Amino acid sequence: MIKVRLSDEIATVCPTFVGACVETYVTNTPYSEGLWTEIHQLENEFRATLTTETLKQLPGIAATRRVYRACGKDPSRYRPASEALIRRMLQGKELYQIDTLVDLVNLASIRFGYSIGGFDADCFVGDTLTLGVGKAGEPYEGIGRGTINIEGLPVYRDAVGGVGTPTSDHERTKMTLATTHLVVLINGYDGDEERVRANAEYILRLTEQYCGGHDGRMEIFKR
């Protein structure tokens, strides 16, 4: 069982932070037609109700942007993943189709507006993740993005280093078709525990429906 801790750094810049850890066992697949039906339905809903400006006002996205600024990072240059995904939808572009687990985590992020990290838990070193703030010169290889400057970004670290930020997760712990032990971390910088919990339950439902998820659990973490 993975444990998640909050550092004093995060508690200082966002004392109301509420997160959730979802842990479950799954079977990944290259593509799920049913999942993509849900994604397209949400695309249509958002294109009818949001613009690239109003999406910044969604509580989860607005709060994440505020924390970026408090940590010294420009949220327009290093966009939270949830914002970047919804912007892509609103610009009329197709979402990237990777595999069922990645697509599922993207859907969950878009639906609730929270930046969410999905990980192959068997790639973690140790059994504890700590949410802190990136340091100058800290090595970090974003998935498909090469070296990223994570100074001033919120970052989850395992025993050897960073594994996830709201902008990009790390190559070392990324989900693949071989992933069977899934951990998903939800970042509620808006402090809305009820919505964070609903997001976690939604992820468990999606994994059960589209990835044969079993033995799933969720845990809220906060100060």
N, C-alpha and C positions, 0 to 999 in steps of 0.2 A: 504494500500500500504506500503510495507516494504522499509525503507530507509537504505542505506549503507554508512558508513563513514570510512575514512582512518585515522589512528592515526599517530602522528609524528614519532613514532618508525618505522613504515613501510615505511613512506616517506624517512626516513634517510637511511635505508638499501636498498631501491629500489625506488628511486625517479621517475622512469619511469613507475611504476606499473599502469596497466589498468585492471579494472575488469568489469564484467557485472552481473547484477541481472536479472534473468528471473523469472517472476511470472505468474502463470496460474492456472486454475481450471481443474481438471482431474478426471478420473475414473480409478483406478488401477485394474489390473487383475493378476492372478498368473503367466501367461505365454502368450507370443505373438509369434506365429510362424513366422510372417513376420519380426518382429524385429530381431529374431534370424537368419533369412536368411541374413540380413544385417551384423550382427555380424560375421557370418562365412565367408562372403565375405571379410571382413576386415582382419580377421585372415589369410586367404590365401594370401592377398596382403602383409601384414607385414612380414609373414614368408618368402616371396620371395625377400624382399627388405631390411630387417633389421636384425641385430644381437643384442645380449644382450649388446654388447659394443657400437655399433653405435647408438642405441636408446638413449643413454645418450647425444648425440649430437643434438637431436631434439630441436629446439629453446625453446619451452615451458618447456621441462624437464630440459635442461641445465640451463635455467634461474632460475627455482625453486631450483635446487641444489645449485646454487650460493647464493641465498637468505638464504637457510638453513645454509650454512657455515657462512654467514655474521651475522646471528642471534646466531651462536654458536652451531648449531646442525649438526651431521654427517649424510649426506643424504644417505649413504650406509647402515646405521643402521636403520634410520627412513625414509624409502623410500617414496617419493611422490606417491600417489595412482596411478596416470597415468603411472608412470614408472613401478610400481609393476604389474599392469594389463597387460601391453605390454610384460614385461619379462615373465609372465606366459604363454602368447600366444606363444612366441618364444621358450619356453622350451617344447612346444608340449602338454601343459596341457589345459584342458577345463576351460573356465571362469566359475566362480560360477554363477548358475542360481538361482536368488532370487525371484524377481517378476518383472513385466513390468517396473515400475518406476525405480527401482534400476538398472535393466539391461540397460535401456535406458540411464541413467546418465553415466553408465560405458562406453557404446558405444560412447557417446559424448566426454568423457574424452580421450578415446583411439584414436579416429579419429583426434583430434586436438592436443593432447599431453599436454593439460592443466589439472592441478588438479582441480576437480570440486566437489562441495558439493551439495547434494540434500537433502531438508528438508521438513518436514511437518510444514508449516508456522503457523498452528493453535497451535503449541506447543511452539512457541517463546513467551517470556515474553517481552512486549513492542513492539514498531513498528520500532525500530532502531537497526541495527547491526553495530558493530565497529570492524575493522580489526586491531589487535595489535599483540603483541608478548607474548607468554606464560611465566609465572613467576615460580620461584622455589616453589614447593609445591602446585601449583594451582591444585585443584581437577578437574579431567577430566576422564570420562568413555567412552572409544572408543567402537564403535559398535562391539560386539562380541569379544572384546579384553580386557575387564576389565580396570583397572586403567592404564592410560598412562602418562608418564612423558612428559608434553608439554612445559617444560622450553626451551626457544629458538625456539619454533615452531611458525610460523604465526598462529593466532587464531582469529576467529570471535566470538564476545561475544554479547549476548543480555543483558537485564537488570539484569539478575541474574548470568551470567557466560558464559563459553565457549560453543559453539555449533558446531564448525567445524574447522578442521585443514586440510592441504593438505595430511596428512598421514591417518587420520581417523576422521569421524564425530562422534557426541556425541549420546549416547543412548536416551537422553531426547527428541531430536528433529528429530529422524530418521523417514524415510518414512515407511509406512506399507500399507497393503491392504485397510485400512480404510482412507488413506490420500486422501483428495480432493482438498486441497489448497497447491500447490507446489511452492517452491522457490528453484532455482538453482543458485549457485554463481560460476562464472568462474574467475580463478586467472591468470591473464596475467602478470607474472613477467618479461616477455620479452618486455613489452611495445608496443606490436603490436596491436593497436586498431582495425585495419581492420580485423585481424584474430580473435580477441576476439568477435567482433560483428558478424562475420560469424558463430562462434561457438554458440552464443546465438540464432541466427536465425535457425541454424540446430536443436537445442533443441526444439524450438517452433514447427518446422516442425514435429519432431518425436513425440512430445506430441499430436499434432493434429491428426497425422496418427494412432498412436497406443494406445492413452489413452483418446480420445475424448476431447482433450484440447480445451478450449475456454476462451475468455476474457483475452488472453495472452498479456503480455507486456515485454519489455526488456529495461534496462537502463544501460548506461555506467557510471562507477564511477572512478575517478582518482583525482590527485592533480591538 
